[in-house]
Amino acid sequence: MTTLDLRPSALLGLFFLSISPAAAADILYVDAGLTTGANDGSSWADAYQGAGGLQLALAAAVSGDQLWVADGVYKPTTGTSRSSVFQLKNGVEIYGGFSGGESALGDRPAIGTAVSVLSGDLLDNDGSNLRNDNSYHLLSGAGTNSTAVIDGFTVTGGNANGSGNDNKGGGILCLAGANPTVQNCRFEGNRCTFGGGAGYINGTPSFTDCQFVSNIGGSYGGAFDIANAGAVRFDRCWFQGNSAARAGALEIFSTSGARITNSVFTGNASTGSGGGGALWVGFGNNVTIANCTVVENTSTNNATAGLLVSSNSMTVVNSIFFYNAGPGGAQNTVNQISGTPSVTYCVVEGGIAGTGNLSTAPTFESVIAGDYRLASGSVGVDAGKNSGVPAGIVLDLGGKPRFWDVQAVPDTGSGAAPVVDIGAFELDTPPVFTAFCYGNQLGILCPCGNDTFPGTPEGCANSLGWGAKLSTTGTNVYANDDLGITITQARPNQPSLLVQGSVAIETTFKDGIFCMGNPTERVEVILLDANGNGSTSGSIISGGNVPGPGVTRYYQAWYRDPATSPCGTGSNFSHALQIDWL
């Protein structure tokens, strides 16, 4: 155990650490609405401008760069070439959804607030239903690996109605060897004539926290046609209102290792004889659907409106298939799932053979409102199979902890408590932390008038003019040992230290407020990146010597802020978190 001496002389030695700063990546700024400045991407004031600004930034970007893109509409060409695309690059991270003026990635407003749009409507005539002049594809992942990142965009207006590969993947085209990382994106209103209105996949990309809405996939896959691909990943995604002749949302053909987790499929439609209102899977191996909610999809000709499996080995676990309707509105087992997948610990309308399966209606918060969170008392609560949750999956579709024990409900699933719920959502859980000790004039004042604005949940102001913040990932369940703590808005490229205390106090120290008292622990050194952000990488329980569940501990981050700091002491603190270990 490393116990901290809280006397000032000891703290000086603890907090003034000599740690080399991390290397900084270049940031290129893009703002479609800007009409002044140098148009060279060097700052928000001199950002690349206009609908073609993102293409200019991509052309200039090299591995290690980040592109920060303000709200507005961006097109793959300012001309009329339908073959022009936004080509993703290895080592280049593209972030949309900025308002413009932010100084840290964590300052972006909530996704969907400031909308950065990639549009294939080259002539601005989609409102007149004229799409034959639209881009074939908006994004290309050709030659990329997982370091090619796109995050925070709406992708719309792609129309792959050409020949060859130009009849596939209206939103994104991922041919062999295309493995980009796609996060926090919405693909809406894209179409194609062959397969994959939102995207065609022949590589192994990953999609996290994405939405696929009202895409039209021609023959195969309203959202995606996945063919001869590998370990494609969809996690925490929403598929709604997509349609194709076969597979309203996802077609997975001759593919091995694909995995769909924590996702909702609703309102998708198969309009041909092939079936699969939500999903069609065939001629591959080891496809997994885990903790998904597949509801209210339709198939107008074939009976199967949920999942149709043809000549494929696949696993379905911890998932809900209910209210999916075949021709004439039929809602029996065959309308939910057909074929021979391994189905266990699922809720299936009409019932289906397999261990742990249930046939009772799952009771959602509101089917009419499209709120598919489990309601209190739902049969899906604590009824899943823990080992059915793939490694690394720790959050549900709502971003809440994936494992949570509702103590009033008997554990009817498989595994030790907490037992996972069935479906895309865990039953709502209490907050992981309580934040306190802000530098915002609502409690003890900051040392030298460097208070932040009242109501702002951050520490005392640093040399950049704002206070540092803490947030968490994972849970406060002691047995899970998956809690992570992140510091943002601190001083870039400086060391920080996560500190744990056993009592809550407030006393000024250095440029900030020290919020905890003895006994204290030095939990982990965190190197801050070029944006002043950093996260823990080890066990907080082990680092802080937390004795067990039922105890409360307090957490705060100290960080270096060189000689220009407001009070001249060279360091500061974030606000603090109270964690009640359960």
N, C-alpha and C positions, 0 to 999 in steps of 0.2 A: 504494500500500500504506500502511495506517495502522498503524504499529508502536507498541506501548504501552511507555512508560517505567514500569518496575515499582518505581521508588523511591517511598517513601511520599508525598512531597510531590506527585509527579506523579499518583499514584493518587487523592489527595484531590480534585484538580481534575477528574479524569476521572469519578469516581463520584458526586460531588454535582452532579447535573444539575437544572436548573430546568425541569421539564416539567409542564404542567398536568394534573391527574388527569382520568381519564375519568368521564363521568357514570354514576351508579349506578342500576340498575333496582331496583324494589321486589320483595321476595320475600314471597309468601304461603305459609304453612305449613299442611299438612293431615295429620291423623293420626286414622285411623278408630278406633284403640284408646284414644285419650285420653279421660279422664272428668273431668279437672280443668282449671282455667285459664279464661281469658276467652273462649275460642271465637271469637276475632277474627282469627286467622291472623297475628298480629304476630310470633310466635316459635314455636319448637317447644313450649315450655311452654304457650303460649296458642293452639295451632293450632286450625283448624276441625276439629270432631269428628264422629265417627260415620259411618255409611254415606252420609249426605247431605252430608258435609263438603266433598267436592270440588265439588259443585254450588254450595255457598255461596261457595267460593273463586272459581269461574268467574264467578259473578254480580258479585263485587266487583272482579275483575281488569280492568285497562285496558291498552292497548298499552304495551309496555315492561316489563310485569311477568313474573316467573317464579313458577310454582306448584311447590313442593317437596312431594311426596306420599309419606308413609311407607307401609310395607307394611300390608296390610289389604284389606278388601273394600269397594268403593264402588259405589253404585247410582245410576242416573239419577233416581230418585225414591224417597222413603221411603213413597210410597203405592202405588197399583196402576195408574197410567196407563201403558199400554204405549207410548204415543207420546212419552214423555219421553226425551230424549237428552242426552248430554254434547255441547254445542255448542262447537266450537273457535272461537277468536277470533284475528283478525289481530293480530300483535305480541305475543301471549301464548304463552309457552313453558311446557309442562306436563311436569314430570319426575317419574316414579315411581321406585320401587325404593330409597327411602331407608329406613334403619333408624330414623331419628329422632335428632336431636341433631347431625347433620353441620353443618359450617360452610362447606363448599365443595362445589360440584357434583362436583368430582373425587374427593370422599371417599365417594361412593356405593359400596356393595359391588358386586361383580361382578353384572351383570344376571342375574336369576333367583335371587339369594340372598335378598333381601328383596322379596317379590313384592307388587306393588300390582295389585289385580284390579279391573277394571271388569266388573261382573256384571249380566246381564239377568234373573237368577233372582229376580224380585221377591218371591215368596212362599217362597223357600228350599225348593222342592219338586222340583227337577230330579232329585234322587236317586231319586224315585219315578216318574221318566219323565213328569212333568207339566210341559209347556212352553207350553201354550196361553195361559198368563198372563204369559209372559215379555215383555220389551221387544222391540219390532220391530227396533230398532237401538240400538247402544250409543253410537256416535259419529256426529256429523254435521259435514261440512266445508262446509256451505252458506255461500257468500259469502266463502270464505277464499282467501288467497294463501299463498305459501311461508313467510311469517313466522308462520303458525299452526302450532306445533310440538307434537307429543306424542311422548314418549320414555320407554320403560321400564315399559310396562304389559302385563299379560295381559288380553286382551279376550275374554270368554266369555259364553255363554248367550243371545246374541241370537237371536230367532226371528221372522223376517219372513214371516209366514204370513197377512198381511192382504190388502188390495186396493190398487190404485194403486201408489205407491212403497213401500208397506208390505209388499210381497211381494219386495223386493230388498234385498240388503246387510244381513245379520243383524249383522255386526260394525261396519261403517262404511258410510255412504251419502255418496257424493260425486257429486252431480248437477252439471249444467252450471255452470261457474264455481267449482267446488270444487277447490282446489289445495293442500291442506295438506301439511306435511312430517311423515312418520311414521317413527320410528326406534326400534330396539331393542324392538319390541313383538312379542308372541306372540298370534295370533288362533287360538283353539282352541274347538271345540265350538259354533260358530255355525251357523245354518241359515236357509234361505229356501225359498219355493215356486217362485219365478220364476228368479232367477239371482244368483249371488254369495253363497255362504254366509258367507264372511269379509267381502266387500265388493262393492258395485256402484259402478262408476266411469263417470261421464259428463263428468268434468273432466280435470285433469292433475295429480293428486297424485304424490308420490314416496314410495317405501318403501325403507328402507335398514336392513340388519341385522335383518330381521324373520323370523318363523316363522309359517307357516300350516299348522295341523295339525288333521286330523279335522273339517273343516267340510263341510257338505252343501249343495249349491247348487241343488237342485230340477232345473230343466230345463237351465240354462246356467251352467257354471263353478262347480265345487265350492268353490274359494277365491274367485275373482273373475270377475264378468261385466263386461267392459269394452266398452261400446257407444257408438258415435258420440262417442268421446273424442279426446284429442290426445296430446301427448308424455308419456304416463304412464311412470314410471320404477320399475323394481324392480332393486335392486343388493344383492348379498350376502344373498339371501333363501333360505329353505328351505321347500319345499312338500311335505308328506307326509300321506298318508292322507286326502286330500280326495276327494269324489266328487260326480258329477252325471250326468244322462242324457247330456249332451254336454259334453265338456271336463272331465276330472276335476279339474284344478287351475285353469287359466286359459283363459277364452274371450275372444278379442279380435275384436270384430265391428264392421265399418264404422268402423275407427279408423285414423288415420294418425300415424306417428311414435312409436308405443310402443316401448319398449326394455327388454329383460330381460338382465341381465349377472350373471356370477359367482354363479349360483344353482343349486340342486339341486332336482330334481323326482323323487320316489320314492314308490312305494306309492299313487299316485293312481289313480282308476278312473273310466272312462266306462262307464255302465251301460245306455245306450240305443243306438239305431241310428246316432246321429250320429258317434260315434267321437271320437278325441282323448283317449286315456287320461290324458295330461299336459296337452296344449295343443291348442286348436282355434283357427285363425286364418282369417278370411274377410272379403271385401268391404271392404277398406281398402288402405292403401298404406304403404310404407316402415316396416314393422315389422321390428325387429332382435332376434335372439337371438344373444348373443355370450358365449363362455366359460361355457357352462352344462353341467351334467351331468344327463342325463335317463335314468334307469335304473329298471328293475323296476316300471314302471307297467303297467296292464292295461286292456283294452277287451273287454267281455264279448260284444258283438254285432258291432261294426264291427272290421275288421282292424287299424286303426291305434291303437296303444297309446302311441306317443310324441307325434308332432306331425302333425296333419292340417291341411293348408292347402287352402282352397277359395276360388278366384277372388280371390287377393290377391298383391300384390307384396311379397316379404319376403326378408330375408337371414338365413342361418344360418351362423355362422362360429365356429371354435375350440371346438366343442361336441362332447359325447359322447352318442350315442343307442345304448344297448345293453341287452339283457336285458328289453326291453319286450315284453309278450306279448299277442297277440290271442286270439280264441276258440280254445279247446283248447290254449292255451299256445304257439301258433306264434310263432317269433322269426326272421322274415326281414326283408328291407329294408322291405317294405310295412308291417310291424308297427312299424317304427321311425319312418319319415317317409313321408308320401304327399302328393301334390299336386305343385306345380311351384315350390317355393322355390329360391333360389340357395343352394346348399350347398357351402362350400369349407372346407378345412382342418379337417375334422371326422372323428371316429371313429364309424362307423355299422355296426352289425351287419348282415351280408349285403352290405355295400358300397353305394355310391351314386355316381352320376356327379358330377364336379366336381373342380377343381384342389385338390391336396393332401389329398384324402380318403383315409382308411385304413379297413380292415375288420377288422384284428386286434384281439382283445380287449384293452382298455386296461390291465388289471392294476391293480386298486385295492388299497389296504392290506388291506381286509377287506369283501367284499360281504356276508357273513353278518352282520357286526356293523354294517353300514350306514356303514362308514368309506370314503368315496369319494375320499379323497386318492389321488393317483397314487403307486404304489409305484416304488421304484427299478427302472429298466429298462423302465418303461411306454412304449409307443409314442407316448404323448401328450406326453412330455417334449421341450421345445424343438422342437416340431413344428407350432406354430400360425402365424398370420399377424399380424405386429405391427400392420399398418395396420388390421386388423379389430377391434382393441381401441378402443372409443370414446374420444374425448378426455376427459381428466379421470379415467379409471379407472386407479388406481394400486395397488389392493389386491385380493387374491383373497378368496374366501369366508371363509378363516381369518384374515383381517386381515394376511396376509403380503404382501410386495412382489409385484406382478402380473408383473413382468419379472425373471427370474433365470436366469443362464446356468449350467447344469450342465456344467462343462468336460469331463467324461469322456464326455459324450453328443454325437454329431455334430448340428449344427444342420440339421434336415431341413425346417424351416418356411420362412417368408418374412420377410425383413428382416435387418438387422444384429444381431449379438449385443448384448444378450441377447434370444433369441427366446422369445416367450411360449409357455407350455404350453397344451395343449388341455384343456378342462374347467374346472370351477369352482375348482379348486385348483392352485396352483403346487407343484412338488415342494418339500418342506420345505427351508428355507434357514438358513444360520448366523445368529446374532444380529446385529442392526445395530450394537449398541453394548455396551460393558462399563462398568458403573457403578462408581465408586470415590469415595474421599475423603468418607466419611460423618461427620456430627457425632454419632456414637453411642457414643463411648467405646471403640471397637474400634481406633482409630488414634490420631493426635494429638488431644489434648483441646481442646474449644472454649475460647475466650478467658477466659470468666468463669463457668465452671460451667454454661453453658447447653447442655449436651449433651442429645441426645434419647435415646430408649430403645435399648439394645443390639440390633443387628440391623435397626433401622429404616433403610431406604434414603432418607435425607433429610439436609439440611444442619443446621447448628447452629440451636437454637431461636431464634425471633424473638419479638417482643412479643405474638404471639398464642399462643405456647406450643408451636409445632411448627416443623419445618424445611422449607425449600423443596425441591421435587423437580424433576428434569428427565426428560422422555421424548421419544420421537421418532415421527415418521411418515415414510413413504417408505422409501428404501433408502440404503445406503452405497455404491452404485455410482456412481462418479465421472461416467460418461457420462450417467446418468439425471438428475443434478443435481436430485433431487426430495426431498432430506432436509429435514424440518422438525423444529424442536426446540421443545418446549412446557415452560413453567415453571408449576408449580402450588404452592399452599400458601405463596405469598409474601405480602407485605403488600398488601391491596387498594388500588386506585386510586393506585398509586405507579409511578414509572418503574423499569425494570430494563435491564440491559445484558448481552447475550450476549458472552462473551469466549472467544477461542480461544488455546491455547498449544501449543508444540511439544515440551515435556517435562512430565512429571508431577512435581509437588512437593507438599508439605504444609507450610504455614506459617500461623500465625494472623494475621488481619488484619481490622480492624473487629470486628463481632460474630461472624465466621465463620472459615472456613479457606479460604485461597487455595490452589488445587490445581494450578496450572500455571506454567511458567516460560518465559523468553525463547527465541526470539522470540514475541511475543504479538500478537494482533490484536483490535481492537474490531470485532465482526461486525455487530451490529444493536441498536438501541434498541427495547425492547419495552414498551409501555404496558400495565400490568396492569389487569384489570377489577375489578368489585366483589367478586369471589371470590378475588382475588389470583392469577389465571391469565392467561397470555398466550402467544402463539406467534409464531415468526418468520414474516415474510411475503415475504422476499427470498431470493436464492440464498446459501446458506451457503458454497458454494465460492467465489463471487465476493467475498462480504463478508469471508471469511477469507483470500482470496488463496491457496487450496489449489493447489499446483502441478500435481497430477496424481494418478492412481491409484498405489497402492503406498506411500503415506505415512500416518502416524498423527498425528492431532491430538486435542487434549483441549479439552473445552467445559464452561463453567460460567456461571451467571448471577449477577451482582451485582444487588441491589435495595435501594431506600431503605426504611428502617424508622425512622420519626421518633423524637423524643427519648425515648420510653418504651422503647426497645430494651433488651434485657437488660444489655448492656455499656455502654450510653449513647453509642455512637458514631454511631448513626443509620443504619446500613446493615449488610447481611448478604450471605451467599452461599448458593446451592444446593449440593448435592453435584455431582460432576463426571461426565462421560461420556468414555470413550475411543472414538473412531471410527477404524476402520481402513478407509481409502478403497480400494475395490476397483475 
